[in-house]
Amino acid sequence: MPWKDNYTTSDEIGIRDGDVIWPDGQQMALGLTVNLNPAATAKGIAAKDLAYPTWHFALNEGLDAFLALFAELGLRATFATPALVAEAYPDVIARILDQGHEIAAQGLLGEDPAALAPGQEAAHMERATEVLTRVTGTAPKG
């Protein structure tokens, strides 16, 4: 989505290739993030976003397919999750966590932080952290 250009869900820090030492002589790592945000605009999730059939497919058959593929390949992913989604679908979050994946905070409503008023992003992330901690049992790291 164009409004998500230049947006990241992590504190990525660049490291020169020569400074990285991988276990067992490996030469590459994979960071896999799945976006659990149905928001159609920068304002974040609206009621109509949660009503789309594609959203319901994504949380059921789509998620099951991803989780099965990740299990088959032995991959663990980070699921960027708005607090609203975690609170509304705790069973989905439990399925993800049960398979060893991580839940990362993606705002309160999955909103674009650049669209928020000064100080609002911090308040949203504080509330999102509270919700995700309650739903998952641990504070999100991402």
Residue frames as qw, qx, qy, qz and C-alpha x, y, z in Angstrom:
[[0.000, 0.889, 0.457, 0.000, 0.00, 0.00, 0.00],
 [0.415, 0.626, -0.040, 0.659, 1.47, 3.36, -0.98],
 [0.348, -0.830, 0.090, -0.427, 0.82, 4.94, 2.42],
 [0.868, -0.469, 0.131, 0.101, 3.04, 2.32, 4.01],
 [0.695, 0.551, -0.180, 0.424, 6.09, 3.27, 1.92],
 [0.276, 0.533, -0.467, 0.650, 9.17, 3.85, 4.08],
 [0.648, -0.514, 0.208, -0.522, 7.43, 2.36, 7.13],
 [0.506, 0.235, -0.815, 0.157, 9.03, -0.37, 9.19],
 [0.756, -0.541, -0.210, -0.303, 7.90, -2.43, 12.17],
 [0.868, -0.290, -0.168, 0.367, 11.35, -2.85, 13.69],
 [0.229, -0.919, 0.234, 0.220, 14.43, -1.01, 14.88],
 [0.903, 0.315, 0.070, 0.285, 16.58, -2.27, 12.01],
 [0.276, -0.850, 0.346, 0.287, 20.26, -1.42, 12.39],
 [0.763, 0.601, -0.240, -0.005, 22.60, -1.81, 9.45],
 [0.644, -0.560, 0.482, 0.198, 25.72, -3.94, 9.95],
 [0.350, 0.647, -0.587, -0.338, 28.45, -4.46, 7.37],
 [0.937, 0.116, -0.270, -0.188, 28.57, -7.99, 5.94],
 [0.577, 0.389, -0.609, 0.380, 32.13, -8.56, 7.17],
 [0.172, -0.379, 0.563, -0.714, 31.06, -7.82, 10.76],
 [0.828, -0.124, 0.086, -0.541, 28.39, -10.52, 10.79],
 [0.084, 0.305, -0.948, 0.027, 29.31, -14.01, 11.95],
 [0.786, -0.097, -0.183, -0.582, 26.58, -16.58, 11.38],
 [0.679, -0.340, 0.618, -0.204, 26.35, -19.85, 13.34],
 [0.794, 0.073, 0.596, 0.096, 27.66, -23.04, 11.73],
 [0.344, -0.181, 0.557, 0.734, 29.24, -21.16, 8.82],
 [0.326, 0.710, 0.622, 0.052, 25.91, -20.00, 7.40],
 [0.321, 0.006, 0.210, 0.923, 26.01, -16.96, 5.14],
 [0.230, -0.334, -0.354, -0.843, 22.47, -15.64, 5.25],
 [0.088, 0.289, 0.769, -0.564, 19.54, -14.96, 7.54],
 [0.133, -0.448, -0.630, -0.620, 15.90, -14.42, 6.75],
 [0.124, 0.193, 0.505, -0.832, 13.64, -11.97, 8.53],
 [0.137, -0.362, -0.791, -0.474, 10.03, -12.86, 7.81],
 [0.168, 0.202, 0.447, -0.855, 7.20, -10.51, 8.80],
 [0.035, -0.480, -0.811, -0.332, 3.51, -11.20, 8.24],
 [0.123, -0.110, 0.103, -0.981, 1.25, -8.15, 8.36],
 [0.085, -0.467, -0.874, 0.102, -2.00, -8.73, 10.29],
 [0.055, 0.446, 0.199, -0.871, -3.32, -5.28, 9.43],
 [0.351, 0.526, 0.733, 0.250, -6.47, -5.01, 7.29],
 [0.012, 0.742, 0.171, -0.648, -6.44, -1.16, 7.29],
 [0.574, 0.586, 0.450, 0.354, -7.26, 0.34, 3.91],
 [0.163, 0.899, 0.012, 0.407, -6.13, 3.86, 4.81],
 [0.400, 0.377, -0.490, 0.677, -3.44, 5.61, 6.83],
 [0.454, -0.518, 0.168, -0.705, -6.00, 6.33, 9.54],
 [0.174, -0.218, 0.910, -0.305, -5.94, 2.68, 10.60],
 [0.057, -0.238, -0.960, -0.132, -8.54, -0.04, 10.88],
 [0.445, -0.019, 0.041, -0.894, -12.16, 0.95, 10.31],
 [0.672, 0.088, 0.603, -0.421, -15.28, -1.20, 10.78],
 [0.779, 0.532, -0.073, -0.325, -15.55, -1.76, 7.01],
 [0.268, 0.607, -0.748, -0.009, -11.99, -3.16, 6.92],
 [0.291, -0.187, 0.884, -0.314, -13.04, -5.90, 9.36],
 [0.705, 0.331, 0.398, -0.484, -16.13, -6.69, 7.29],
 [0.481, 0.570, -0.528, -0.407, -14.32, -7.56, 4.04],
 [0.990, 0.003, 0.030, -0.137, -14.53, -11.27, 3.13],
 [0.677, 0.516, -0.414, 0.321, -10.82, -11.22, 2.25],
 [0.158, -0.604, 0.555, -0.550, -9.99, -10.30, 5.86],
 [0.822, -0.234, 0.346, -0.386, -11.98, -13.26, 7.18],
 [0.931, 0.322, -0.160, 0.061, -10.33, -15.56, 4.64],
 [0.363, 0.657, -0.503, 0.428, -6.91, -14.23, 5.66],
 [0.367, -0.514, 0.564, -0.532, -7.52, -14.94, 9.36],
 [0.874, -0.063, 0.386, -0.287, -8.72, -18.47, 8.70],
 [0.926, 0.310, 0.168, 0.133, -7.72, -20.36, 5.57],
 [0.440, 0.804, -0.251, 0.313, -4.93, -17.94, 4.68],
 [0.309, -0.724, 0.532, -0.311, -3.37, -18.02, 8.14],
 [0.901, -0.155, 0.393, -0.093, -3.69, -21.80, 8.33],
 [0.834, 0.512, -0.002, 0.206, -1.85, -22.09, 5.00],
 [0.179, 0.819, -0.405, 0.365, 0.94, -19.76, 6.18],
 [0.562, -0.579, 0.517, -0.287, 1.31, -21.55, 9.51],
 [0.960, 0.066, 0.272, 0.004, 1.42, -24.96, 7.81],
 [0.678, 0.657, -0.146, 0.294, 4.06, -23.76, 5.33],
 [0.067, -0.799, 0.466, -0.375, 6.16, -22.17, 8.07],
 [0.777, -0.384, 0.460, -0.194, 5.96, -25.39, 10.12],
 [0.938, 0.306, 0.128, 0.102, 6.94, -27.51, 7.11],
 [0.556, 0.681, -0.208, 0.429, 9.95, -25.29, 6.39],
 [0.684, -0.357, -0.363, 0.521, 10.90, -24.84, 10.05],
 [0.213, 0.429, 0.021, 0.878, 10.50, -21.05, 9.83],
 [0.222, -0.637, -0.557, 0.484, 9.49, -18.64, 12.55],
 [0.184, 0.576, 0.314, 0.731, 7.94, -15.31, 11.62],
 [0.046, -0.253, -0.399, 0.880, 7.10, -12.02, 13.24],
 [0.031, 0.645, 0.705, 0.293, 3.43, -11.10, 12.94],
 [0.061, 0.066, -0.104, 0.990, 3.05, -7.30, 12.89],
 [0.223, -0.540, -0.808, -0.075, -0.22, -6.90, 14.75],
 [0.185, -0.492, 0.022, -0.850, -2.34, -3.85, 15.55],
 [0.120, -0.052, 0.768, -0.627, -3.61, -3.97, 19.14],
 [0.642, 0.141, 0.086, -0.748, -7.21, -3.87, 17.86],
 [0.728, 0.225, -0.585, -0.277, -6.65, -7.13, 15.96],
 [0.302, 0.164, -0.860, 0.377, -5.08, -8.85, 18.97],
 [0.293, 0.027, 0.566, -0.770, -7.93, -7.77, 21.21],
 [0.700, 0.219, -0.047, -0.678, -10.66, -8.74, 18.74],
 [0.886, 0.244, -0.360, -0.162, -9.11, -12.08, 17.71],
 [0.380, -0.662, 0.621, -0.179, -7.23, -13.53, 20.72],
 [0.908, 0.027, 0.417, -0.046, -7.78, -17.06, 19.41],
 [0.713, 0.674, -0.078, 0.178, -5.87, -16.16, 16.23],
 [0.010, 0.822, -0.495, 0.280, -3.03, -14.72, 18.29],
 [0.716, -0.392, 0.550, -0.178, -2.95, -17.88, 20.42],
 [0.925, 0.321, 0.197, 0.055, -2.66, -20.04, 17.25],
 [0.479, 0.789, -0.274, 0.268, 0.28, -17.97, 16.06],
 [0.248, -0.722, 0.559, -0.323, 2.05, -18.05, 19.43],
 [0.892, -0.177, 0.381, -0.165, 1.41, -21.79, 19.88],
 [0.890, 0.394, 0.069, 0.218, 3.57, -22.39, 16.81],
 [0.706, -0.327, 0.039, 0.627, 6.47, -20.35, 18.16],
 [0.349, 0.592, 0.245, 0.684, 6.01, -17.14, 16.20],
 [0.259, -0.247, -0.322, 0.876, 6.40, -13.60, 17.53],
 [0.062, 0.854, 0.498, 0.136, 3.74, -10.92, 17.85],
 [0.373, -0.046, -0.041, 0.926, 5.09, -7.40, 17.24],
 [0.101, 0.704, 0.428, -0.558, 3.23, -4.15, 17.86],
 [0.265, 0.292, 0.493, 0.775, 1.92, -2.37, 14.78],
 [0.162, -0.237, 0.000, -0.958, 0.19, 0.50, 16.50],
 [0.374, 0.139, 0.633, -0.663, -3.16, 0.71, 18.17],
 [0.682, 0.506, 0.332, -0.410, -5.27, 0.61, 15.00],
 [0.715, 0.168, 0.492, 0.467, -2.56, -0.20, 12.45],
 [0.214, 0.959, 0.145, -0.117, -2.41, 3.49, 11.64],
 [0.641, 0.486, -0.086, 0.588, 0.42, 5.24, 9.78],
 [0.510, -0.559, -0.304, 0.579, 2.42, 6.98, 12.54],
 [0.271, 0.036, 0.201, 0.941, 3.18, 9.88, 10.18],
 [0.214, -0.539, -0.512, -0.633, -0.56, 10.67, 10.12],
 [0.520, -0.633, -0.532, 0.215, -0.74, 11.09, 13.90],
 [0.091, -0.942, 0.044, -0.319, -0.54, 14.37, 15.79],
 [0.297, 0.518, -0.627, 0.500, 2.64, 15.06, 17.81],
 [0.283, -0.292, 0.693, -0.595, 2.62, 12.93, 20.95],
 [0.831, 0.055, 0.060, -0.551, -0.20, 10.73, 19.69],
 [0.735, 0.324, -0.594, -0.037, 2.09, 7.97, 18.41],
 [0.141, 0.302, -0.790, 0.515, 3.63, 7.47, 21.87],
 [0.546, -0.058, 0.448, -0.706, 0.18, 7.29, 23.46],
 [0.855, 0.227, -0.216, -0.413, -1.03, 4.81, 20.83],
 [0.610, 0.343, -0.700, 0.146, 2.05, 2.60, 21.26],
 [0.137, -0.267, 0.721, -0.624, 1.73, 2.68, 25.04],
 [0.732, 0.057, 0.284, -0.617, -1.88, 1.51, 24.79],
 [0.808, 0.350, -0.416, -0.226, -0.96, -1.05, 22.10],
 [0.310, 0.378, -0.805, 0.336, 1.77, -2.44, 24.35],
 [0.425, -0.140, 0.607, -0.657, -0.72, -2.78, 27.21],
 [0.837, 0.206, 0.033, -0.505, -3.22, -4.64, 25.00],
 [0.722, 0.411, -0.554, -0.046, -0.64, -6.94, 23.40],
 [0.060, 0.365, -0.806, 0.463, 0.90, -7.74, 26.78],
 [0.605, -0.034, 0.492, -0.625, -2.53, -8.68, 28.16],
 [0.858, 0.316, -0.100, -0.392, -3.45, -10.80, 25.12],
 [0.728, 0.440, -0.519, 0.084, -0.09, -12.55, 24.66],
 [0.842, -0.504, -0.136, 0.138, 1.20, -12.67, 28.22],
 [0.636, -0.290, 0.098, 0.708, 4.43, -10.84, 27.36],
 [0.115, 0.830, -0.019, -0.545, 5.32, -7.36, 26.17],
 [0.784, 0.585, 0.138, 0.156, 6.00, -7.11, 22.41],
 [0.607, -0.427, 0.238, 0.626, 9.62, -6.59, 21.42],
 [0.355, 0.167, 0.503, 0.770, 9.07, -5.24, 17.93]]
